[in-house]
Amino acid sequence: MKPADALREEITFLEDEIRGLRNRMAKQDNAAQVQKLAMLSRLLSRCTRALESQLTKEVLT
């Protein structure tokens, strides 16, 4: 599996986790879920930036 493929898979997983967490938060809001959402959002941003970087490297190579 190429690094870009692994990153895409991780991004899909994180997006699903965030979507599920937001759905649960609509029913009840608590500090732990807010912190988890913030952490997952940061991880998603990092993975997205890493994927963009990886794709740029592949294009230049």
C-alpha positions in Angstrom: 0.0 0.0 0.0 1.3 3.4 -1.0 1.7 6.1 1.7 -1.0 8.2 -0.1 -3.4 5.3 0.0 -2.8 4.7 3.7 -3.4 8.4 4.4 -6.7 8.3 2.4 -7.8 5.4 4.5 -7.0 7.2 7.7 -8.8 10.3 6.5 -11.9 8.3 5.7 -11.8 6.7 9.1 -11.4 10.0 10.9 -14.2 11.6 8.9 -16.5 8.8 9.9 -15.5 9.1 13.6 -16.1 12.8 13.6 -19.5 12.4 11.9 -20.6 9.8 14.4 -19.3 11.9 17.3 -21.2 14.9 16.1 -24.4 12.8 15.8 -24.0 11.7 19.4 -23.2 15.2 20.5 -26.5 16.4 19.0 -28.3 14.2 21.5 -26.1 15.1 24.5 -23.2 17.4 24.9 -20.4 16.9 27.3 -16.8 18.1 27.8 -15.2 14.7 27.0 -16.9 14.5 23.6 -15.9 18.1 22.8 -12.3 17.3 23.6 -12.4 14.1 21.5 -13.9 16.1 18.6 -11.1 18.7 18.9 -8.5 15.9 18.9 -10.0 14.1 15.9 -10.3 17.3 14.0 -6.6 18.1 14.6 -5.6 14.6 13.5 -7.8 14.9 10.4 -6.0 18.2 9.5 -2.6 16.6 10.0 -3.5 13.7 7.8 -4.9 16.0 5.1 -1.7 18.1 5.0 0.4 14.9 4.9 -1.6 13.6 2.0 -1.2 16.9 0.1 2.5 16.8 0.7 2.7 13.1 -0.3 0.8 13.8 -3.6 3.0 16.8 -4.3 6.1 14.5 -3.9 4.6 11.9 -6.2 3.9 14.5 -8.9 7.4 15.9 -8.7 9.0 12.5 -8.9 
